[in-house]
Amino acid sequence: MGGLKEWNIQNDYSSPVVKVMLEELIERKEKLKKLEKYNRYSGYLTLILLSLLLLVCYIEFTQRLSSSYQSLLTSVLNNSLFLLVLLLTGLSLIYVQYFHKKVTKAEKEYEELREELMNRSSELWEDDTQWLARDHVFHYMKAEHDINLYYK
């Protein structure tokens, strides 16, 4: 949240409404990045657990290759490691879905505020001096926070 406080935008450059909107935009961008990171890590965890699950299944199948399918299924389901990995894989898939929904929602909220700021820029920076300062603010947001306010 301290992104704009460090820069200390002058009062004549923008109104308090602009400062609040920019700070909220920075917060939403940081939240989006954090959720994307969690989503990526939960995906990696799911891939690792799926690989482990396949490895446990392969080991069980090679050990019991000569026995019937019914005894093979019974031995796999009696293996506590298999059941634990299966449970963890299911939970990680749920986390992937959960974080995907959160990322989608955070991205939508971020884009709505960003577009609102771009659409209202003519009323937020009314004077010529403020309009020139708008370019400085937009450049700062792009350079420091990777928030593009020039184009939709």
C-alpha positions in Angstrom: 0.0 0.0 0.0 3.0 2.3 0.5 3.7 2.5 -3.2 2.4 6.1 -3.7 3.4 7.2 -0.3 7.0 6.6 -1.2 6.6 8.7 -4.3 4.7 11.5 -2.6 2.6 12.9 -5.4 2.2 16.6 -5.1 -1.3 17.9 -4.3 -1.4 20.1 -7.3 -0.8 17.2 -9.6 -3.9 15.2 -8.7 -6.9 15.2 -6.5 -7.2 13.0 -3.4 -9.6 10.8 -5.4 -6.8 10.0 -7.8 -4.4 9.1 -5.0 -7.0 6.8 -3.4 -7.7 5.1 -6.8 -4.0 4.7 -7.5 -3.3 3.2 -4.1 -6.2 0.8 -4.5 -5.0 -0.1 -8.0 -1.5 -0.9 -6.5 -3.1 -3.0 -3.8 -5.2 -5.0 -6.3 -2.1 -5.6 -8.5 -0.1 -6.9 -5.6 -3.0 -9.1 -4.5 -3.3 -10.4 -8.1 0.4 -11.2 -8.2 0.3 -13.0 -4.9 -2.7 -15.1 -5.9 -1.1 -16.0 -9.2 2.0 -17.2 -7.4 -0.1 -19.4 -5.1 -2.0 -20.7 -8.1 1.2 -21.6 -9.8 2.7 -23.3 -6.7 -0.5 -25.3 -6.1 -0.3 -26.5 -9.8 3.3 -27.6 -9.3 2.3 -29.4 -6.1 -0.4 -31.2 -8.0 1.9 -32.3 -10.7 4.4 -33.6 -8.1 1.7 -35.5 -6.3 0.3 -37.0 -9.5 3.8 -38.2 -10.4 4.1 -39.7 -7.0 0.7 -41.4 -7.4 1.7 -42.9 -10.7 5.0 -44.1 -9.2 3.2 -45.8 -6.4 0.7 -47.4 -8.8 3.6 -48.6 -11.0 5.4 -50.1 -8.1 2.3 -51.9 -7.0 1.6 -53.2 -10.5 5.1 -54.5 -11.1 5.1 -56.3 -7.7 1.8 -58.0 -8.3 2.1 -58.6 -12.1 1.2 -62.3 -12.0 -1.8 -62.0 -9.7 -5.4 -61.3 -10.8 -6.9 -57.8 -11.1 -9.1 -58.3 -8.1 -6.2 -59.0 -5.8 -4.3 -56.2 -7.5 -7.0 -53.7 -6.8 -7.3 -54.9 -3.2 -3.6 -54.6 -2.6 -3.5 -51.1 -4.1 -6.4 -49.9 -1.9 -4.9 -51.5 1.2 -1.6 -49.6 0.6 -1.7 -46.6 3.0 0.9 -44.7 1.0 -1.3 -44.9 -2.1 -4.4 -43.7 -0.2 -2.4 -40.8 1.4 -1.0 -39.7 -1.9 -4.5 -40.0 -3.5 -6.0 -37.9 -0.8 -3.3 -35.2 -1.1 -3.6 -35.2 -4.9 -7.4 -34.6 -4.6 -6.9 -31.8 -2.1 -4.3 -30.2 -4.3 -6.7 -30.3 -7.2 -9.3 -28.6 -5.1 -6.7 -25.9 -4.2 -5.9 -25.4 -7.9 -9.5 -24.8 -8.6 -10.0 -22.5 -5.6 -7.0 -20.4 -6.5 -8.0 -20.2 -10.1 -11.3 -18.8 -9.1 -9.6 -16.3 -6.8 -7.2 -15.2 -9.5 -10.0 -14.7 -12.0 -12.0 -12.6 -9.5 -8.9 -10.5 -8.5 -8.0 -10.0 -12.2 -11.5 -8.8 -13.0 -11.5 -6.4 -10.0 -8.1 -5.0 -11.0 -9.0 -4.5 -14.7 -12.3 -2.8 -13.8 -10.6 -0.2 -11.6 -7.8 0.3 -14.2 -10.3 0.9 -16.9 -12.4 3.2 -14.7 -9.3 5.3 -14.0 -8.5 5.5 -17.7 -12.1 6.4 -18.6 -12.4 9.0 -15.9 -9.0 10.6 -16.6 -10.5 13.6 -18.3 -12.5 14.5 -15.3 -9.9 13.6 -12.7 -7.2 15.8 -14.4 -9.2 18.8 -15.6 -6.6 21.6 -15.8 -3.8 21.7 -18.4 -1.1 21.5 -15.6 -2.9 18.5 -14.1 -3.2 16.9 -17.6 0.6 17.2 -18.0 1.1 15.8 -14.6 -1.1 12.9 -15.6 1.6 11.7 -17.9 4.1 11.7 -15.0 1.7 9.7 -12.9 1.0 7.2 -15.7 4.8 6.8 -16.4 5.5 6.2 -12.7 2.8 3.6 -12.5 4.1 1.8 -15.5 7.8 1.9 -14.5 7.5 1.2 -10.7 4.4 -1.0 -10.5 4.0 -2.4 -14.0 0.5 -1.0 -14.3 -0.3 0.3 -17.8 -2.7 3.2 -17.7 -2.1 4.3 -21.3 -4.1 1.7 -23.1 -7.1 -0.5 -22.2 
